[in-house]
Amino acid sequence: MDLSNLNINLDFSSIAGYETLIAIAIGVFLCLFGYKLKRVAFVIIWFAIGYYLMSLLAPKLTNDPTWLQLLPIAAGVVLGVFGFSLEKLCIFAVAAYAVSTTLIDTFLLYEPLHIALAIGAGVVVGLLAVRLIKPFGIVTTAFSGAKLIAKYSLTALPLAHYPSFPIILLAAAAIGILFQFKSCKHLN
């Protein structure tokens, strides 16, 4: 697959250095300890989802720089509290979101049909996750953490480029999954 002629904007230079380090630290936490501390992990994941979605929506609502910073944080806090109290919905949503966005980001799916198929795959995985909470909880938190690690390591490492995203994602997820299954043998 030749990616050299694609015009992909992976310029995360506007993200401050400390935010990158925090995102990578959260990614490592989720990747290695997400299921063991699943409620905390789900709050973090819901916060990230709310923050991300409002970051996309906020510029359509206001041009005020203060509100552009506060609205994503507020949405993250609201969804974080919401996710903490509704565990099964949280498991479904996190699994569906993680699978959908990972498919879209990894395979650069930008056509409406491809995006719909990725979302459909996410919904199927989300439904399975509710039935098989422990294995999917481990895989989902490992992949969510790995995605943060992969995305933000591309910002931190100036030599990194898009083709290394799937490699970093899969390597970090594999390490996280193995570590969590080894350390969570006796958890229900």
C-alpha positions as CSV (number, residue, x, y, z in Angstrom):
1,M,0.0,0.0,0.0
2,D,1.7,3.2,-1.2
3,L,0.9,6.1,1.1
4,S,3.5,8.5,-0.4
5,N,1.0,10.4,-2.6
6,L,-1.7,10.9,0.1
7,N,-2.1,14.4,1.5
8,I,-2.6,13.6,5.2
9,N,-2.5,16.3,7.8
10,L,-0.7,14.7,10.8
11,D,0.7,18.0,12.0
12,F,0.1,17.9,15.8
13,S,2.6,20.8,16.4
14,S,-0.1,22.9,18.0
15,I,-0.3,20.4,20.8
16,A,1.8,21.6,23.7
17,G,4.6,19.4,25.0
18,Y,3.1,18.8,28.4
19,E,-0.2,17.7,26.8
20,T,1.6,15.2,24.7
21,L,3.4,13.8,27.7
22,I,0.2,13.6,29.7
23,A,-1.6,11.8,26.8
24,I,1.2,9.3,26.4
25,A,1.2,8.7,30.2
26,I,-2.5,8.1,30.2
27,G,-2.0,5.8,27.2
28,V,0.5,3.8,29.1
29,F,-1.8,3.6,32.1
30,L,-4.7,2.4,30.0
31,C,-2.6,0.0,28.0
32,L,-1.1,-1.7,31.0
33,F,-3.6,-1.3,33.9
34,G,-6.9,-0.4,32.2
35,Y,-9.0,-3.4,33.1
36,K,-7.7,-3.7,36.7
37,L,-8.8,-0.1,37.3
38,K,-11.6,-0.2,34.7
39,R,-13.8,2.4,36.3
40,V,-11.0,4.9,36.4
41,A,-10.0,3.8,32.9
42,F,-13.6,4.3,31.6
43,V,-13.8,7.8,33.2
44,I,-10.5,8.7,31.4
45,I,-11.7,7.2,28.1
46,W,-15.1,8.9,28.4
47,F,-13.4,12.2,29.2
48,A,-11.2,11.8,26.1
49,I,-14.2,11.0,23.9
50,G,-16.1,14.1,25.3
51,Y,-13.0,16.3,24.9
52,Y,-12.3,15.1,21.4
53,L,-15.9,15.5,20.2
54,M,-16.3,18.9,21.7
55,S,-13.0,20.0,20.3
56,L,-14.4,19.3,16.8
57,L,-17.8,21.0,17.7
58,A,-16.6,24.0,19.7
59,P,-15.2,26.0,16.7
60,K,-18.6,25.8,15.1
61,L,-20.2,27.3,18.3
62,T,-17.7,30.1,19.2
63,N,-14.5,31.8,18.1
64,D,-13.6,32.9,21.7
65,P,-10.3,31.3,22.6
66,T,-11.4,30.9,26.2
67,W,-14.5,29.0,25.3
68,L,-12.6,26.9,22.8
69,Q,-10.5,25.6,25.7
70,L,-13.2,25.3,28.3
71,L,-16.0,23.6,26.3
72,P,-13.9,20.5,25.5
73,I,-12.9,20.2,29.2
74,A,-16.5,20.6,30.4
75,A,-17.8,18.0,27.8
76,G,-15.0,15.6,29.0
77,V,-16.0,16.0,32.6
78,V,-19.7,15.5,31.9
79,L,-19.1,12.4,29.9
80,G,-16.5,11.1,32.4
81,V,-19.1,11.3,35.2
82,F,-21.7,9.7,32.9
83,G,-19.4,6.9,31.9
84,F,-18.5,6.1,35.5
85,S,-22.1,5.4,36.5
86,L,-23.2,3.4,33.5
87,E,-20.6,0.6,33.2
88,K,-22.3,-1.6,30.5
89,L,-23.1,1.4,28.3
90,C,-19.6,2.6,28.8
91,I,-18.1,-0.8,27.8
92,F,-20.3,-0.8,24.7
93,A,-19.4,2.8,23.8
94,V,-15.7,2.5,24.5
95,A,-15.4,-0.8,22.5
96,A,-17.4,0.6,19.6
97,Y,-15.5,3.9,19.6
98,A,-12.1,2.3,19.9
99,V,-12.7,-0.2,17.0
100,S,-14.4,2.4,14.7
101,T,-11.8,5.1,15.2
102,T,-8.9,2.6,15.0
103,L,-10.1,1.2,11.7
104,I,-10.7,4.7,10.3
105,D,-7.3,6.0,11.5
106,T,-5.3,2.9,10.6
107,F,-6.7,2.2,7.2
108,L,-7.4,5.9,6.3
109,L,-11.1,5.3,5.7
110,Y,-12.6,8.6,4.5
111,E,-15.3,7.5,2.1
112,P,-18.8,7.5,3.7
113,L,-19.3,3.8,3.0
114,H,-16.0,2.8,4.6
115,I,-16.8,5.0,7.6
116,A,-20.2,3.4,7.9
117,L,-18.6,-0.1,7.7
118,A,-16.1,0.9,10.4
119,I,-18.9,2.2,12.7
120,G,-20.9,-1.0,12.0
121,A,-17.8,-3.1,13.0
122,G,-17.5,-1.0,16.1
123,V,-21.2,-1.6,17.0
124,V,-20.8,-5.4,16.6
125,V,-17.7,-5.4,18.7
126,G,-19.4,-3.2,21.3
127,L,-22.3,-5.7,21.6
128,L,-19.8,-8.6,22.0
129,A,-17.9,-6.6,24.6
130,V,-21.0,-6.4,26.8
131,R,-21.3,-10.2,26.7
132,L,-17.6,-10.9,27.3
133,I,-16.7,-8.1,29.7
134,K,-13.3,-9.2,31.0
135,P,-11.5,-10.1,27.7
136,F,-13.0,-7.2,25.8
137,G,-12.3,-4.9,28.7
138,I,-8.7,-5.9,28.6
139,V,-8.4,-5.6,24.8
140,T,-10.4,-2.3,24.6
141,T,-8.4,-0.6,27.3
142,A,-5.1,-1.9,25.9
143,F,-6.1,-0.6,22.4
144,S,-7.4,2.7,23.7
145,G,-4.1,3.3,25.5
146,A,-2.1,2.1,22.5
147,K,-3.9,4.5,20.3
148,L,-3.0,7.4,22.6
149,I,0.6,6.2,22.7
150,A,0.8,5.8,18.9
151,K,-0.9,9.1,18.1
152,Y,1.0,11.3,20.5
153,S,4.4,9.6,20.0
154,L,4.1,10.8,16.4
155,T,4.0,14.3,17.8
156,A,6.9,13.8,20.2
157,L,9.2,12.1,17.7
158,P,10.0,14.4,14.8
159,L,11.2,11.6,12.6
160,A,8.0,9.5,13.0
161,H,5.6,9.6,10.2
162,Y,2.2,8.0,9.4
163,P,3.3,4.5,8.3
164,S,4.7,4.0,11.8
165,F,1.3,4.6,13.4
166,P,-0.1,1.1,12.9
167,I,3.2,-0.5,14.0
168,I,3.3,1.5,17.2
169,L,-0.4,0.9,17.7
170,L,-0.2,-2.9,17.3
171,A,3.1,-3.3,19.3
172,A,1.8,-1.2,22.2
173,A,-1.6,-3.0,22.2
174,A,0.0,-6.4,22.1
175,I,2.2,-5.6,25.1
176,G,-0.7,-4.1,27.0
177,I,-3.0,-7.1,26.2
178,L,-0.3,-9.7,27.3
179,F,0.5,-7.7,30.4
180,Q,-3.1,-7.3,31.4
181,F,-4.1,-10.9,30.8
182,K,-1.0,-12.0,32.9
183,S,-1.8,-9.6,35.8
184,C,-5.6,-10.0,35.8
185,K,-5.8,-13.8,35.9
186,H,-8.0,-13.9,39.0
187,L,-10.2,-10.9,38.3
188,N,-13.9,-11.4,37.6
